[in-house]
């Protein structure tokens, strides 16, 4: 079942406000567990994790910045 536009907007907000800070803490914790392996390796880990978090949520974020396609167009009266 596909989510409506409003539901996708709400889930996107929840993911960005709650999920992303949690993911950032987990990413930093992971790098700290690896005992700071070196600048380039650390940078590659952060870049990889920065891309990896959005892949499962691609469908939710797609088209969020556009006007609601289900809403009737507003005419100039």
C-alpha positions as CSV (number, residue, x, y, z in Angstrom):
1,X,0.0,0.0,0.0
2,X,1.4,3.4,-1.0
3,X,1.6,6.2,1.5
4,X,-0.3,9.4,0.7
5,X,1.6,12.6,0.2
6,X,0.7,13.9,3.7
7,X,1.7,10.7,5.3
8,X,5.1,10.7,3.5
9,X,5.6,14.3,4.6
10,X,4.9,13.4,8.2
11,X,7.2,10.3,8.1
12,X,9.9,12.4,6.5
13,X,9.7,14.9,9.3
14,X,9.9,12.1,12.0
15,X,12.9,10.5,10.2
16,X,14.7,13.8,10.0
17,X,13.9,15.1,13.5
18,X,14.2,11.8,15.5
19,X,15.8,9.2,13.4
20,X,18.7,11.2,11.9
21,X,20.2,12.4,15.2
22,X,20.0,8.8,16.6
23,X,21.8,7.6,13.4
24,X,24.5,10.3,13.8
25,X,25.2,9.2,17.4
26,X,25.4,5.6,16.2
27,X,27.8,6.5,13.4
28,X,30.1,8.5,15.7
29,X,30.0,5.6,18.2
30,X,31.0,3.1,15.5
31,X,34.0,5.2,14.5
32,X,35.0,5.6,18.1
33,X,34.8,1.8,18.6
34,X,37.3,1.5,15.7
35,X,39.8,3.7,17.7
36,X,39.9,6.5,15.1
37,X,41.4,4.5,12.2
38,X,42.9,7.5,10.4
39,X,41.6,10.6,8.8
40,X,40.9,9.2,5.3
41,X,39.4,5.9,6.6
42,X,37.3,7.9,9.0
43,X,36.1,10.2,6.3
44,X,35.2,7.3,4.0
45,X,33.2,5.7,6.8
46,X,31.3,8.9,7.4
47,X,30.6,9.3,3.7
48,X,29.5,5.7,3.4
49,X,27.2,5.9,6.4
50,X,25.9,9.3,5.2
51,X,24.7,7.8,2.0
52,X,23.6,4.5,3.5
53,X,21.0,6.0,5.9
54,X,18.9,7.5,3.1
55,X,18.7,4.5,0.8
56,X,15.9,2.8,2.7
57,X,13.9,6.0,2.9
58,X,14.3,7.1,-0.7
59,X,10.7,6.5,-1.5
60,X,9.5,8.6,1.5
61,X,11.6,11.6,0.6
62,X,10.9,11.5,-3.1
63,X,8.7,14.4,-4.2
64,X,8.3,15.9,-0.7
65,X,9.3,19.4,-1.9
66,X,6.7,19.5,-4.6
67,X,3.1,20.7,-4.1
68,X,0.5,18.0,-3.1
69,X,-0.5,16.2,-6.2
70,X,-3.8,15.1,-4.7
71,X,-4.9,18.6,-3.8
72,X,-7.1,20.5,-6.2
73,X,-5.3,23.3,-8.0
74,X,-5.9,26.7,-6.6
75,X,-7.3,29.1,-9.2
76,X,-6.6,32.8,-9.2
77,X,-9.9,34.4,-8.4
